[in-house]
Amino acid sequence: MDTNMQLVPTVALRGLVVFPGMVLHFDAGREKSIAAIREAMDSGDELFLVTQLSTETEEPTFKDVYKMGVLAHVRQIIGIPESNNIRVIVEGGCRATVKRGIEDEKCLYALVERKEEKGFAKNRQDYAEALMRKARDLFNAYAKFTPKMSPDVLLKVITDDKPGAIADYIASVVAIPFAKKQKVLNELHPITRLETLCEVLSSEIQMMELEDKIAAKVEQAVDDNQREYYLREQIRALSEELDGADSVDEIDEYKQKIAAIEHISAKSREKLQREVSRLQKMGNGSPAEATVSRNYLDTVLSLPWDKETSDKLDLKHARRVLDADHYGLDVVKDRIIELLAVRRLNPDVKGQIICLAGPPGVGKTSIAQSLAKAMGRSYARVSLGGIHDEAEIRGHRRTYIGSMPGRVMAAISEAGTRNPLILFDEIDKLAADIKGDPASAMLEVLDPEQNKAFVDHFVEIPFDLSNVLFITTANDKNNIPAPLLDRMEVIDLYSYTAEEKFHIAKKHLVPKSLAQNGIKKEQLKLVDSTIKELISSYTREAGVRNLEREIGSICRKIALEIVNDEKYTKTVKATDLPELIGPPKFKEKTKLLNEVGVVNGLAWTAVGGEMLKVESVVMPGKGSVELTGSLGDVMKESAKAAVSFIRANADKYGIDKDFYEKEDIHIHVPEGAVPKDGPSAGVTMATSLLSTLTGKKVDGHVAMTGEISLTGKVMPIGGLREKSMAAYKAGVKKVIIPKDNVADLSDIADVVKSNIEFIPVTKLDEVFKVALL
């Protein structure tokens, strides 16, 4: 066997590296380690000490240790009282590497090869000297961070003149990770070893300098915090003496609330903190100013800066909720379901602002409530009707007495979440005066690009409205300013048909009125014919509000009877209605007679369509034209155009050419107290005038609408759905419409299309052929 090779007992050290020439002690507790130490002690042989790769390995094998270790002599073994462990003192000899390991049941044995200290060339002596000086300087720098370093250690480093020995000694005494010490142990060449040590020391010194800086910062922060705490305690004590403990607690509560807000900018947080500091300095000396400041902080901190709800985007559930709350309104329901579908695919979508436009009582407000319920959002309603002050929207500045936030922020506070559904009711009824234009203020609120940082004049801090779902309602979208209308998607709601009103009354209005009046279902029943009679003879409206009032009136009458007799029950028939709520207010249908000069015209109003009679007479005179019935300028111009067309085509229709010189013309539209305007009565007036001049009767079952030109062309009009509904309710069989309005027939209710024949025309001659008998 090679003299450098020997088989020796082995101990795997955990987190400890032994260097040649190093005397140290360590505790051994593992049975194999104790057995190896005792065998080396008894035999006088050397012991091989090698470091584990990981300190967590409990039963190491030769795969779990480094290859390079140290052959050491065991100097002394000391038993540890009340323990099976021993303490051993060893002295490191020379380096050795493991060639083969033997894992015996008793202990570990290793066949190792001794690695004696190598020399170096004389021409590298100067480099070695410089390297040793560098190592000493680095060690001195390291020693500054470890003030407990022994003077003997420093003396040993200064006096030793062997590069390899200095490297081993310094590596053994410095507190560095064992992996870095092993790196030094692995180097056999003394100069390379010293270079490695310098690298390790330099890295360690940089790390310790950084640790010192961090420690200094922490210490400074602690000192500052202690100083601030001390000063605050002094301020607290003084404040308690001057203002009482409640004032101090209030300030602390404000500060805690401000610190807890997440969705707020640093600038806004700083502003609130300044306001709290200002309030703190006021004390009891300025009660009025303190009240203003306190009111401001309470208002701002009560806003739901961080609270929000999660959207329920179950489309089937939403459809069930909408159908349960409303009959019909399929266009609106479909659009709402589409909105939810888009949010399901893209939860971060912004800018979906819907305007529900239609006559009163058709369910605009209640559909918004149903949407909030379907989505699981908080709901708040803001009534805009009659608002004429911009401050109502943006809020009043704090400089004014009694100032408060605007209606938008008040709605947010009322809803209690930062992403509610807010309904702006009657947005078409905003007014403007010397105090400003609230419609202009609404532009920012309803603009997704601007409302993410909406600033109320009172709150003075940006609030993100981009997560709010805005719904607006209007009776007449034409009254909404164009820039505001451009920010909304308009969904038109139309008048209910009699059939729709019947189902709404039966499913919703009757049960609701019974519950409101405390009547049980078995105590009062309204048969179908009764509901239909209420619709046709007691109400005439686009919506169902008056119908609900009439049903409520019946319920109150029955409630009185029930109070007098608890066993009272009633089944209300159509014949009982005059006794309960009086005689019918409307005839079911207007009498449609064939008359000269009387034509059925159709008009659009904000509360639905209306059928108006247009009458004309001719009398001896000087050719003047009289127009009555509260007609607007546009309608008067339509009448003049009709007269001019008839005059220009008198020969064609067999009329005396000089009729306009000898006779006066009077055109009248009944219900003179009701203002009327618009160009769509042009065909009606022309037909009425021609009937009067020719003596031909007009078909009473024909109604018409359309604008006319001087050349007799029939031009398109608006509001055909409402006008056709009015014709249907009146019992008309034929409706003459401009040919350009044929595309609008798709919006008309099926029940109307099945009962009315629509006749599209392009010229007045076609109108006359259908209408004149």
PEQUI-V686544 format. One record per residue. N is the residue number from 0. RES is the residue in one small letter. PSI is psi in whole degrees, -180 to 180 (none if undefined). D_CENTER is the distance of its C-alpha to the mean C-alpha in Angstrom with 1 decimal. Layout:
N:RES:PSI:D_CENTER + N:RES:PSI:D_CENTER
//
This chain:
0:m:143:82.9 + 1:d:137:81.7 + 2:t:-22:82.5 + 3:n:-9:79.0 + 4:m:137:77.6 + 5:q:151:77.6 + 6:l:119:76.2 + 7:v:152:74.7 + 8:p:148:72.6 + 9:t:141:69.0 + 10:v:126:66.3 + 11:a:121:62.6 + 12:l:141:61.1 + 13:r:110:57.5 + 14:g:20:55.9 + 15:l:133:59.3 + 16:v:127:61.3 + 17:v:136:65.0 + 18:f:155:66.9 + 19:p:140:70.6 + 20:g:1:72.6 + 21:m:128:69.9 + 22:v:124:71.0 + 23:l:168:68.3 + 24:h:151:67.7 + 25:f:160:65.1 + 26:d:140:64.6 + 27:a:134:65.0 + 28:g:-24:63.8 + 29:r:140:63.7 + 30:e:-43:66.9 + 31:k:-36:67.5 + 32:s:-44:67.0 + 33:i:-41:69.5 + 34:a:-42:71.9 + 35:a:-41:71.8 + 36:i:-44:72.3 + 37:r:-37:75.3 + 38:e:-42:76.9 + 39:a:-38:76.7 + 40:m:-44:78.2 + 41:d:-39:81.0 + 42:s:-14:82.0 + 43:g:8:81.6 + 44:d:171:79.5 + 45:e:160:76.5 + 46:l:133:73.0 + 47:f:119:70.2 + 48:l:121:66.9 + 49:v:147:63.8 + 50:t:141:60.1 + 51:q:149:57.5 + 52:l:-35:54.6 + 53:s:138:52.2 + 54:t:-13:52.7 + 55:e:-10:51.0 + 56:t:122:53.8 + 57:e:-42:56.0 + 58:e:81:58.8 + 59:p:148:59.1 + 60:t:-177:61.2 + 61:f:-12:62.4 + 62:k:-17:59.2 + 63:d:11:57.3 + 64:v:162:59.3 + 65:y:163:60.0 + 66:k:-34:63.2 + 67:m:132:64.6 + 68:g:-161:65.9 + 69:v:135:68.8 + 70:l:125:72.2 + 71:a:158:72.9 + 72:h:135:75.8 + 73:v:121:75.2 + 74:r:-35:76.8 + 75:q:146:76.1 + 76:i:130:74.3 + 77:i:127:73.3 + 78:g:141:72.3 + 79:i:122:69.3 + 80:p:146:70.2 + 81:e:32:68.5 + 82:s:154:66.9 + 83:n:-3:67.8 + 84:n:162:66.6 + 85:i:156:68.9 + 86:r:128:68.7 + 87:v:140:70.5 + 88:i:125:71.7 + 89:v:160:72.0 + 90:e:123:73.1 + 91:g:138:71.6 + 92:g:-104:74.2 + 93:c:167:73.2 + 94:r:154:70.3 + 95:a:151:70.5 + 96:t:148:68.4 + 97:v:126:68.0 + 98:k:-37:69.9 + 99:r:142:69.6 + 100:g:142:68.3 + 101:i:119:70.0 + 102:e:90:68.0 + 103:d:157:70.7 + 104:e:-32:70.2 + 105:k:-52:71.7 + 106:c:179:69.9 + 107:l:138:68.7 + 108:y:145:71.3 + 109:a:136:70.7 + 110:l:111:73.0 + 111:v:156:72.3 + 112:e:124:73.7 + 113:r:142:74.6 + 114:k:98:73.2 + 115:e:159:75.5 + 116:e:132:74.5 + 117:k:154:74.8 + 118:g:-175:76.5 + 119:f:161:75.6 + 120:a:149:77.6 + 121:k:-31:79.5 + 122:n:-6:78.0 + 123:r:11:74.6 + 124:q:-44:75.9 + 125:d:-42:74.6 + 126:y:-39:71.1 + 127:a:-42:71.3 + 128:e:-46:72.4 + 129:a:-40:69.5 + 130:l:-39:67.0 + 131:m:-39:68.5 + 132:r:-41:68.1 + 133:k:-41:64.5 + 134:a:-41:63.9 + 135:r:-42:65.6 + 136:d:-44:63.4 + 137:l:-37:60.2 + 138:f:-39:61.6 + 139:n:-40:62.3 + 140:a:-39:58.8 + 141:y:-39:57.5 + 142:a:-27:59.9 + 143:k:-28:58.3 + 144:f:-9:55.1 + 145:t:82:57.3 + 146:p:-14:59.7 + 147:k:11:61.3 + 148:m:130:63.0 + 149:s:142:66.7 + 150:p:-32:69.3 + 151:d:-37:71.3 + 152:v:-46:68.4 + 153:l:-40:68.2 + 154:l:-42:72.0 + 155:k:-41:72.0 + 156:v:-38:69.5 + 157:i:-40:71.7 + 158:t:-26:75.0 + 159:d:136:74.2 + 160:d:14:75.1 + 161:k:123:74.1 + 162:p:-48:70.8 + 163:g:-42:70.1 + 164:a:-40:71.1 + 165:i:-43:68.9 + 166:a:-46:65.9 + 167:d:-43:66.5 + 168:y:-47:67.1 + 169:i:-43:64.0 + 170:a:-31:61.8 + 171:s:-26:63.2 + 172:v:-19:62.6 + 173:v:149:59.1 + 174:a:85:56.1 + 175:i:160:54.1 + 176:p:145:52.5 + 177:f:-26:55.2 + 178:a:-37:54.0 + 179:k:-36:54.8 + 180:k:-40:58.2 + 181:q:-34:58.9 + 182:k:-39:58.3 + 183:v:-41:61.1 + 184:l:-33:63.3 + 185:n:-21:63.0 + 186:e:122:64.6 + 187:l:-33:68.4 + 188:h:130:69.4 + 189:p:-40:69.6 + 190:i:-44:68.3 + 191:t:-38:65.4 + 192:r:-43:64.7 + 193:l:-37:64.8 + 194:e:-43:62.4 + 195:t:-42:59.9 + 196:l:-43:60.3 + 197:c:-41:59.6 + 198:e:-46:56.4 + 199:v:-46:55.3 + 200:l:-44:56.3 + 201:s:-45:54.6 + 202:s:-41:51.3 + 203:e:-38:51.7 + 204:i:-41:52.5 + 205:q:-42:49.4 + 206:m:-40:47.3 + 207:m:-35:49.1 + 208:e:-42:48.6 + 209:l:-41:44.9 + 210:e:-39:44.9 + 211:d:-41:46.9 + 212:k:-45:44.5 + 213:i:-43:41.6 + 214:a:-39:43.8 + 215:a:-41:44.7 + 216:k:-44:41.0 + 217:v:-44:40.2 + 218:e:-41:43.3 + 219:q:-42:42.5 + 220:a:-42:39.0 + 221:v:-44:40.6 + 222:d:-45:43.1 + 223:d:-42:40.5 + 224:n:-41:38.5 + 225:q:-41:41.8 + 226:r:-45:42.8 + 227:e:-42:39.4 + 228:y:-43:39.6 + 229:y:-46:43.2 + 230:l:-40:42.5 + 231:r:-37:39.5 + 232:e:-37:41.8 + 233:q:-44:44.4 + 234:i:-43:41.9 + 235:r:-46:40.8 + 236:a:-43:44.4 + 237:l:-41:45.2 + 238:s:-39:42.2 + 239:e:-36:43.2 + 240:e:-39:46.6 + 241:l:-48:45.5 + 242:d:-12:42.4 + 243:g:163:42.4 + 244:a:-29:40.2 + 245:d:-38:37.4 + 246:s:-41:36.6 + 247:v:-43:36.3 + 248:d:-37:34.1 + 249:e:-44:31.8 + 250:i:-45:31.5 + 251:d:-39:30.8 + 252:e:-42:28.1 + 253:y:-45:26.4 + 254:k:-39:26.7 + 255:q:-42:25.3 + 256:k:-41:22.2 + 257:i:-42:21.6 + 258:a:-27:22.3 + 259:a:-16:19.8 + 260:i:130:16.7 + 261:e:-48:14.9 + 262:h:67:12.1 + 263:i:144:14.9 + 264:s:160:17.4 + 265:a:-36:21.0 + 266:k:-43:22.3 + 267:s:-40:20.3 + 268:r:-42:21.4 + 269:e:-38:24.9 + 270:k:-43:24.9 + 271:l:-39:24.1 + 272:q:-37:26.7 + 273:r:-38:29.2 + 274:e:-39:28.6 + 275:v:-43:29.4 + 276:s:-40:32.5 + 277:r:-42:33.6 + 278:l:-38:33.3 + 279:q:-38:35.3 + 280:k:-24:38.0 + 281:m:-43:38.4 + 282:g:-147:39.8 + 283:n:5:41.6 + 284:g:-26:43.2 + 285:s:76:40.6 + 286:p:-37:39.2 + 287:a:-48:37.8 + 288:e:-38:35.9 + 289:a:-37:34.8 + 290:t:-42:33.4 + 291:v:-47:31.4 + 292:s:-42:30.0 + 293:r:-40:29.3 + 294:n:-40:27.6 + 295:y:-48:25.3 + 296:l:-42:24.4 + 297:d:-41:23.9 + 298:t:-47:21.6 + 299:v:-44:19.4 + 300:l:-15:19.4 + 301:s:-10:18.6 + 302:l:145:15.1 + 303:p:75:12.3 + 304:w:-36:11.7 + 305:d:-14:10.9 + 306:k:128:10.5 + 307:e:160:7.7 + 308:t:155:8.6 + 309:s:134:8.9 + 310:d:136:9.1 + 311:k:115:12.8 + 312:l:33:13.7 + 313:d:107:17.4 + 314:l:-38:18.8 + 315:k:-41:22.1 + 316:h:-43:20.8 + 317:a:-41:18.7 + 318:r:-40:21.9 + 319:r:-42:24.0 + 320:v:-46:21.9 + 321:l:-42:22.1 + 322:d:-34:25.8 + 323:a:-33:26.6 + 324:d:-24:25.3 + 325:h:140:26.6 + 326:y:137:29.6 + 327:g:-143:29.5 + 328:l:40:26.8 + 329:d:-36:26.6 + 330:v:-44:25.2 + 331:v:-45:22.2 + 332:k:-43:21.7 + 333:d:-40:22.1 + 334:r:-37:19.5 + 335:i:-42:16.9 + 336:i:-39:18.0 + 337:e:-41:17.7 + 338:l:-43:14.1 + 339:l:-36:13.4 + 340:a:-42:15.7 + 341:v:-42:14.0 + 342:r:-30:10.6 + 343:r:-38:13.0 + 344:l:-34:14.7 + 345:n:88:11.9 + 346:p:-20:8.6 + 347:d:10:7.4 + 348:v:141:8.8 + 349:k:165:8.2 + 350:g:20:10.7 + 351:q:95:11.6 + 352:i:119:13.3 + 353:i:135:16.1 + 354:c:120:19.2 + 355:l:112:21.5 + 356:a:130:25.0 + 357:g:173:28.1 + 358:p:164:30.8 + 359:p:147:30.4 + 360:g:12:30.3 + 361:v:4:28.9 + 362:g:22:25.7 + 363:k:-47:23.1 + 364:t:-43:21.7 + 365:s:-29:22.1 + 366:i:-32:20.4 + 367:a:-39:17.1 + 368:q:-40:17.8 + 369:s:-38:18.6 + 370:l:-44:15.4 + 371:a:-41:13.4 + 372:k:-41:16.1 + 373:a:-36:16.0 + 374:m:-12:12.2 + 375:g:26:12.7 + 376:r:154:10.3 + 377:s:153:11.9 + 378:y:136:13.7 + 379:a:141:15.2 + 380:r:134:17.7 + 381:v:116:19.0 + 382:s:121:22.5 + 383:l:-2:23.4 + 384:g:123:26.9 + 385:g:0:29.5 + 386:i:128:27.4 + 387:h:9:29.4 + 388:d:125:28.4 + 389:e:-31:25.7 + 390:a:-21:25.3 + 391:e:-28:24.0 + 392:i:-50:20.8 + 393:r:-13:20.8 + 394:g:166:22.6 + 395:h:145:26.2 + 396:r:151:27.3 + 397:r:-13:28.5 + 398:t:-19:32.1 + 399:y:145:32.6 + 400:i:134:33.8 + 401:g:18:31.5 + 402:s:154:28.4 + 403:m:165:25.0 + 404:p:162:21.4 + 405:g:177:20.5 + 406:r:-27:19.3 + 407:v:-51:15.7 + 408:m:-31:15.5 + 409:a:-38:17.7 + 410:a:-40:15.4 + 411:i:-45:12.5 + 412:s:-41:15.3 + 413:e:-41:16.6 + 414:a:-34:13.5 + 415:g:6:13.4 + 416:t:161:9.7 + 417:r:-4:7.1 + 418:n:54:4.8 + 419:p:180:8.1 + 420:l:120:10.0 + 421:i:127:12.4 + 422:l:120:15.7 + 423:f:102:17.8 + 424:d:139:21.2 + 425:e:52:24.3 + 426:i:-17:22.8 + 427:d:-4:26.2 + 428:k:18:28.0 + 429:l:141:26.9 + 430:a:161:30.0 + 431:a:142:31.1 + 432:d:-158:34.0 + 433:i:-20:35.3 + 434:k:-2:32.3 + 435:g:178:30.0 + 436:d:104:28.0 + 437:p:-26:24.7 + 438:a:-36:23.9 + 439:s:-36:23.9 + 440:a:-31:21.5 + 441:m:-20:19.1 + 442:l:-42:19.2 + 443:e:-39:17.0 + 444:v:-40:14.5 + 445:l:12:14.2 + 446:d:112:14.5 + 447:p:-24:11.6 + 448:e:-19:14.0 + 449:q:-32:14.7 + 450:n:-2:11.9 + 451:k:-12:10.2 + 452:a:56:13.3 + 453:f:128:14.3 + 454:v:112:17.4 + 455:d:140:18.9 + 456:h:-31:22.7 + 457:f:-46:23.0 + 458:v:-40:20.2 + 459:e:12:21.2 + 460:i:135:18.4 + 461:p:134:15.4 + 462:f:135:12.1 + 463:d:111:8.8 + 464:l:4:7.9 + 465:s:-19:6.3 + 466:n:-4:2.7 + 467:v:139:5.7 + 468:l:113:7.9 + 469:f:132:11.3 + 470:i:134:14.5 + 471:t:156:17.9 + 472:t:153:21.4 + 473:a:147:24.8 + 474:n:-39:28.4 + 475:d:106:29.6 + 476:k:-17:27.3 + 477:n:-19:30.3 + 478:n:-3:29.9 + 479:i:130:26.4 + 480:p:141:27.0 + 481:a:-45:26.8 + 482:p:-34:24.2 + 483:l:-41:21.8 + 484:l:-32:22.6 + 485:d:-23:22.1 + 486:r:-3:18.3 + 487:m:151:18.0 + 488:e:117:19.0 + 489:v:129:21.8 + 490:i:120:22.8 + 491:d:130:26.2 + 492:l:136:27.3 + 493:y:174:31.1 + 494:s:148:33.7 + 495:y:146:34.4 + 496:t:166:37.7 + 497:a:-36:40.2 + 498:e:-43:39.5 + 499:e:-42:35.8 + 500:k:-39:36.6 + 501:f:-48:39.0 + 502:h:-39:36.5 + 503:i:-44:33.8 + 504:a:-45:36.5 + 505:k:-41:37.8 + 506:k:-29:34.6 + 507:h:-53:32.5 + 508:l:-44:34.5 + 509:v:-51:37.7 + 510:p:-38:36.1 + 511:k:-45:33.8 + 512:s:-37:36.8 + 513:l:-45:38.9 + 514:a:-41:36.4 + 515:q:-31:36.1 + 516:n:6:39.8 + 517:g:30:40.5 + 518:i:136:42.6 + 519:k:157:42.8 + 520:k:-38:42.8 + 521:e:-12:46.5 + 522:q:-26:47.5 + 523:l:128:46.3 + 524:k:136:46.0 + 525:l:116:45.5 + 526:v:164:47.1 + 527:d:-40:45.6 + 528:s:-30:48.3 + 529:t:-45:47.4 + 530:i:-42:43.7 + 531:k:-36:44.9 + 532:e:-39:47.4 + 533:l:-41:44.7 + 534:i:-42:42.7 + 535:s:-34:45.7 + 536:s:-15:47.9 + 537:y:-13:45.8 + 538:t:149:42.5 + 539:r:95:41.9 + 540:e:166:38.3 + 541:a:-38:35.4 + 542:g:-146:33.2 + 543:v:18:34.3 + 544:r:-47:34.2 + 545:n:-35:38.0 + 546:l:-41:38.5 + 547:e:-38:36.5 + 548:r:-42:38.7 + 549:e:-41:41.9 + 550:i:-41:40.9 + 551:g:-37:40.1 + 552:s:-42:43.5 + 553:i:-44:45.3 + 554:c:-39:43.5 + 555:r:-39:44.7 + 556:k:-44:48.2 + 557:i:-36:48.3 + 558:a:-40:46.7 + 559:l:-42:49.7 + 560:e:-38:52.1 + 561:i:-38:50.5 + 562:v:-40:50.8 + 563:n:-29:54.5 + 564:d:106:55.0 + 565:e:-23:52.6 + 566:k:4:54.1 + 567:y:133:53.4 + 568:t:156:51.6 + 569:k:133:51.2 + 570:t:109:50.5 + 571:v:122:49.9 + 572:k:167:51.5 + 573:a:-34:51.3 + 574:t:-15:54.7 + 575:d:-13:53.5 + 576:l:-44:51.0 + 577:p:-35:53.5 + 578:e:-36:54.6 + 579:l:-46:51.1 + 580:i:12:49.3 + 581:g:177:52.1 + 582:p:160:53.3 + 583:p:141:51.0 + 584:k:-22:49.3 + 585:f:146:49.2 + 586:k:146:51.6 + 587:e:-44:50.1 + 588:k:142:51.0 + 589:t:141:52.6 + 590:k:125:56.1 + 591:l:99:56.2 + 592:l:152:59.7 + 593:n:110:61.3 + 594:e:161:62.2 + 595:v:129:63.4 + 596:g:2:61.0 + 597:v:120:58.1 + 598:v:144:55.1 + 599:n:111:51.8 + 600:g:159:49.0 + 601:l:134:45.2 + 602:a:152:42.7 + 603:w:136:38.9 + 604:t:169:37.5 + 605:a:-17:34.1 + 606:v:18:34.8 + 607:g:-170:36.1 + 608:g:158:39.3 + 609:e:146:42.8 + 610:m:124:46.3 + 611:l:139:48.6 + 612:k:131:52.4 + 613:v:124:53.8 + 614:e:149:57.5 + 615:s:147:60.1 + 616:v:155:63.8 + 617:v:135:66.6 + 618:m:157:69.4 + 619:p:140:72.4 + 620:g:-148:71.6 + 621:k:19:71.1 + 622:g:20:68.1 + 623:s:157:65.3 + 624:v:120:61.8 + 625:e:129:60.2 + 626:l:121:56.5 + 627:t:165:55.2 + 628:g:27:52.3 + 629:s:51:49.8 + 630:l:141:49.1 + 631:g:173:46.9 + 632:d:-42:48.1 + 633:v:-40:46.6 + 634:m:-36:48.2 + 635:k:-40:51.5 + 636:e:-35:51.5 + 637:s:-39:51.0 + 638:a:-42:54.1 + 639:k:-36:56.1 + 640:a:-39:55.2 + 641:a:-43:56.3 + 642:v:-44:59.6 + 643:s:-39:60.2 + 644:f:-44:59.6 + 645:i:-43:62.1 + 646:r:-43:64.6 + 647:a:-25:64.4 + 648:n:31:64.9 + 649:a:-44:67.5 + 650:d:-42:70.2 + 651:k:-35:67.9 + 652:y:10:67.2 + 653:g:36:70.8 + 654:i:145:70.1 + 655:d:130:72.6 + 656:k:-32:71.8 + 657:d:19:72.7 + 658:f:-33:70.6 + 659:y:-11:68.3 + 660:e:-27:71.4 + 661:k:-16:73.1 + 662:e:145:70.1 + 663:d:147:67.1 + 664:i:132:63.7 + 665:h:118:61.4 + 666:i:128:57.9 + 667:h:140:56.0 + 668:v:113:52.6 + 669:p:172:52.8 + 670:e:60:50.5 + 671:g:-20:51.4 + 672:a:-14:49.2 + 673:v:119:46.1 + 674:p:142:45.1 + 675:k:144:44.9 + 676:d:165:44.1 + 677:g:158:43.3 + 678:p:-4:45.4 + 679:s:-6:45.0 + 680:a:9:48.2 + 681:g:-48:50.4 + 682:v:-34:51.8 + 683:t:-45:52.3 + 684:m:-41:54.4 + 685:a:-42:56.4 + 686:t:-43:57.2 + 687:s:-43:58.2 + 688:l:-44:60.4 + 689:l:-39:62.2 + 690:s:-43:62.8 + 691:t:-43:64.4 + 692:l:-30:66.6 + 693:t:-15:67.7 + 694:g:8:68.0 + 695:k:139:66.0 + 696:k:155:63.8 + 697:v:137:60.1 + 698:d:118:58.7 + 699:g:-14:56.9 + 700:h:14:54.6 + 701:v:133:53.2 + 702:a:161:50.2 + 703:m:159:49.0 + 704:t:143:46.5 + 705:g:145:46.5 + 706:e:148:47.1 + 707:i:156:50.6 + 708:s:171:52.1 + 709:l:-21:55.7 + 710:t:4:56.8 + 711:g:12:55.6 + 712:k:144:52.5 + 713:v:119:49.8 + 714:m:159:46.3 + 715:p:158:42.8 + 716:i:178:40.9 + 717:g:170:37.5 + 718:g:30:36.4 + 719:l:-35:38.6 + 720:r:-47:36.6 + 721:e:-40:37.1 + 722:k:-42:40.7 + 723:s:-34:41.6 + 724:m:-39:40.2 + 725:a:-41:42.5 + 726:a:-40:45.4 + 727:y:-44:44.8 + 728:k:-31:44.8 + 729:a:-9:48.0 + 730:g:16:49.8 + 731:v:144:50.2 + 732:k:-28:51.3 + 733:k:141:50.9 + 734:v:122:48.4 + 735:i:127:49.3 + 736:i:157:46.3 + 737:p:144:46.2 + 738:k:-30:46.3 + 739:d:-9:43.3 + 740:n:6:41.2 + 741:v:-36:42.0 + 742:a:-26:38.7 + 743:d:-11:37.0 + 744:l:-22:38.9 + 745:s:-22:36.3 + 746:d:-7:34.0 + 747:i:142:36.7 + 748:a:144:36.8 + 749:d:-37:39.2 + 750:v:-31:41.3 + 751:v:-46:42.0 + 752:k:-30:43.0 + 753:s:-15:45.3 + 754:n:-11:47.1 + 755:i:139:47.4 + 756:e:119:49.0 + 757:f:127:47.3 + 758:i:106:49.8 + 759:p:138:48.5 + 760:v:161:50.8 + 761:t:-20:51.2 + 762:k:159:54.2 + 763:l:-32:55.6 + 764:d:-38:58.7 + 765:e:-35:56.6 + 766:v:-46:55.2 + 767:f:-37:58.7 + 768:k:-36:60.0 + 769:v:-42:57.5 + 770:a:-37:57.5 + 771:l:133:61.2 + 772:l:none:63.7
//
